[in-house]
Amino acid sequence: MIFADKTAEGNPETAPHLPFVALWYWLTSVLLDQHNMPLSEDDRKGPREVINFHVDRSSSIPAYAQLVRQVREGMRIGTLQPGDQLPTVRSVVTSCTINPTTVLKAYRELELSGLVEARQGAGTFVSGTLGHTDPHVMARLRSGLARWLGQAREAGLEDEDVQALLASVIVEDSLHKTQSGSDQRQRKAGTA
């Protein structure tokens, strides 16, 4: 057995689980090393680490999904570009105080979506894109939204109030688009 100690030898109930525990520790270390190898001199100059993750423990959204959402949002607003390096698993574990498997799950989901790629010995890098809006337009819209948020704060709105207001406007806009699309299809069907 890989891990054998006197307490396990004397306890027949825990002895059969030792190979599984050894395998678990080995697998976790291999996965962590895949995402945390030191960068070569060339890689240090090129990619940049541009996102600082945060996990809201009071949220009903699982931690791995919060990380995935933050990467996707960064890609949509242009703060994450193809070639940018995501933080290492170890640094996310340290900064967010979450389990390494949580970070690995988030990175794996992003990889399966084609948004990032894990490079053996180098780390995890953004490889895809989301959204195709001109960065200047995004900056202008962000500035306008920041002014609006300031007005909302002055009016006494809290984070949940702002989120509810934005969600309601998005839903109304989606319903309006759906309805106008349906009207257009009906007009086309009537003229055909």
C-alpha positions as CSV (number, residue, x, y, z in Angstrom):
1,M,0.0,0.0,0.0
2,I,1.1,3.5,-0.7
3,F,-0.1,5.1,2.5
4,A,0.4,2.7,5.4
5,D,0.5,3.7,9.0
6,K,0.0,2.0,12.3
7,T,-3.5,3.3,12.8
8,A,-4.7,2.0,9.4
9,E,-3.1,-1.4,9.8
10,G,-4.8,-1.9,13.1
11,N,-8.2,-0.9,11.8
12,P,-9.7,-3.2,9.1
13,E,-12.4,-0.7,8.3
14,T,-10.1,2.0,7.0
15,A,-7.4,-0.2,5.4
16,P,-9.3,-0.9,2.2
17,H,-9.8,2.8,1.6
18,L,-6.1,3.7,1.6
19,P,-5.5,3.0,-2.1
20,F,-8.4,5.3,-3.0
21,V,-7.1,8.0,-0.7
22,A,-3.6,7.7,-2.3
23,L,-5.1,7.8,-5.8
24,W,-7.2,10.9,-4.8
25,Y,-4.1,12.8,-3.5
26,W,-2.1,11.8,-6.6
27,L,-4.8,12.8,-9.0
28,T,-5.4,16.1,-7.3
29,S,-1.6,16.9,-7.3
30,V,-1.4,16.0,-11.0
31,L,-4.3,18.2,-11.9
32,L,-3.0,21.1,-9.9
33,D,0.4,20.8,-11.5
34,Q,-1.1,20.8,-14.9
35,H,-2.6,24.3,-14.2
36,N,0.2,25.6,-12.0
37,M,3.5,24.9,-13.7
38,P,5.9,27.8,-13.7
39,L,6.0,29.8,-16.9
40,S,9.0,29.7,-19.2
41,E,10.9,33.0,-19.8
42,D,9.1,33.5,-23.1
43,D,5.6,32.9,-21.6
44,R,6.3,35.4,-18.8
45,K,6.6,38.2,-21.3
46,G,3.6,37.4,-23.4
47,P,0.4,36.4,-21.6
48,R,-1.1,38.6,-18.9
49,E,-3.2,37.6,-15.9
50,V,-6.1,40.0,-16.1
51,I,-8.8,38.8,-13.8
52,N,-9.1,38.6,-10.0
53,F,-11.8,36.2,-9.0
54,H,-14.2,36.7,-6.1
55,V,-16.7,34.3,-4.6
56,D,-19.9,35.4,-2.9
57,R,-20.5,32.8,-0.2
58,S,-24.0,34.2,0.4
59,S,-25.0,33.6,-3.2
60,S,-27.1,30.6,-4.1
61,I,-24.9,30.2,-7.2
62,P,-22.2,27.5,-6.7
63,A,-18.7,28.8,-6.5
64,Y,-17.5,27.1,-9.7
65,A,-20.4,28.7,-11.6
66,Q,-19.5,32.1,-10.2
67,L,-15.9,31.7,-11.6
68,V,-17.3,30.6,-15.0
69,R,-19.6,33.5,-15.1
70,Q,-16.8,36.0,-14.2
71,V,-14.7,34.6,-17.1
72,R,-17.6,34.8,-19.5
73,E,-18.5,38.3,-18.4
74,G,-14.8,39.4,-18.8
75,M,-14.8,38.0,-22.3
76,R,-18.0,39.7,-23.2
77,I,-16.9,43.2,-22.0
78,G,-13.4,42.8,-23.5
79,T,-11.3,42.6,-20.3
80,L,-10.3,39.1,-21.2
81,Q,-8.9,38.5,-24.7
82,P,-7.6,35.4,-26.4
83,G,-4.1,34.7,-25.1
84,D,-4.8,36.1,-21.7
85,Q,-3.8,33.8,-18.8
86,L,-6.3,32.9,-16.1
87,P,-5.0,32.8,-12.6
88,T,-3.4,29.5,-11.5
89,V,-5.6,27.1,-9.5
90,R,-3.4,27.6,-6.5
91,S,-3.8,31.4,-6.6
92,V,-7.6,31.2,-6.9
93,V,-7.7,28.7,-4.0
94,T,-5.6,31.1,-1.9
95,S,-7.4,34.3,-2.9
96,C,-11.0,32.9,-2.7
97,T,-10.4,30.3,0.0
98,I,-12.2,27.6,-2.0
99,N,-11.4,23.9,-2.8
100,P,-9.0,23.2,-5.7
101,T,-11.6,20.9,-7.3
102,T,-14.0,23.8,-7.5
103,V,-11.5,25.8,-9.6
104,L,-10.7,22.8,-11.7
105,K,-14.4,22.2,-12.3
106,A,-14.8,25.8,-13.5
107,Y,-11.7,25.7,-15.7
108,R,-12.8,22.3,-17.1
109,E,-16.3,23.7,-18.0
110,L,-14.8,26.7,-19.7
111,E,-12.4,24.3,-21.6
112,L,-15.3,22.1,-22.7
113,S,-17.1,25.2,-23.9
114,G,-14.1,26.1,-26.1
115,L,-13.4,29.3,-24.2
116,V,-10.1,28.4,-22.6
117,E,-7.4,25.9,-23.1
118,A,-5.1,24.3,-20.6
119,R,-1.5,24.2,-21.8
120,Q,0.6,21.5,-20.2
121,G,3.2,23.2,-18.1
122,A,2.1,26.7,-18.8
123,G,-1.4,27.3,-17.4
124,T,-4.9,28.0,-18.6
125,F,-5.4,30.6,-21.3
126,V,-8.4,32.3,-23.0
127,S,-8.7,30.8,-26.4
128,G,-12.3,31.8,-27.5
129,T,-14.3,34.9,-27.8
130,L,-17.8,36.0,-26.7
131,G,-19.6,39.0,-28.0
132,H,-18.4,41.0,-31.0
133,T,-19.1,44.6,-30.0
134,D,-16.5,47.2,-30.8
135,P,-14.4,47.9,-27.6
136,H,-15.0,51.7,-28.0
137,V,-18.8,51.1,-28.0
138,M,-18.5,48.9,-24.9
139,A,-16.4,51.6,-23.1
140,R,-19.0,54.3,-24.0
141,L,-21.9,52.0,-22.8
142,R,-20.0,51.1,-19.6
143,S,-19.4,54.8,-18.9
144,G,-23.1,55.6,-19.4
145,L,-24.0,52.6,-17.2
146,A,-21.6,53.8,-14.5
147,R,-23.4,57.3,-14.5
148,W,-26.8,55.6,-14.3
149,L,-25.6,53.4,-11.4
150,G,-24.4,56.6,-9.6
151,Q,-27.9,58.0,-10.0
152,A,-29.5,54.8,-8.8
153,R,-27.2,54.9,-5.7
154,E,-28.2,58.5,-5.1
155,A,-31.9,57.4,-5.3
156,G,-31.1,54.9,-2.5
157,L,-31.1,51.7,-4.6
158,E,-29.0,48.8,-3.2
159,D,-27.3,46.0,-5.3
160,E,-30.4,43.8,-5.2
161,D,-32.7,46.7,-6.3
162,V,-30.4,47.5,-9.2
163,Q,-30.2,43.8,-10.2
164,A,-34.0,43.5,-10.1
165,L,-34.4,46.6,-12.1
166,L,-32.0,45.5,-14.8
167,A,-33.5,42.0,-14.9
168,S,-37.0,43.4,-15.4
169,V,-35.8,45.7,-18.2
170,I,-34.0,42.7,-19.9
171,V,-37.2,40.6,-19.6
172,E,-39.4,43.3,-21.0
173,D,-37.0,43.9,-23.9
174,S,-36.9,40.1,-24.6
175,L,-40.7,39.9,-24.6
176,H,-40.9,43.0,-26.9
177,K,-38.4,41.4,-29.3
178,T,-40.2,38.1,-29.3
179,Q,-43.6,39.8,-29.9
180,S,-42.3,42.0,-32.7
181,G,-40.6,39.0,-34.3
182,S,-43.9,37.2,-34.2
183,D,-45.7,40.1,-35.7
184,Q,-43.2,40.3,-38.5
185,R,-43.6,36.6,-39.3
186,Q,-47.4,37.0,-39.3
187,R,-47.1,39.9,-41.7
188,K,-44.8,37.9,-44.0
189,A,-47.1,34.9,-43.9
190,G,-50.1,37.1,-44.7
191,T,-48.4,38.6,-47.8
192,A,-47.1,35.4,-49.1
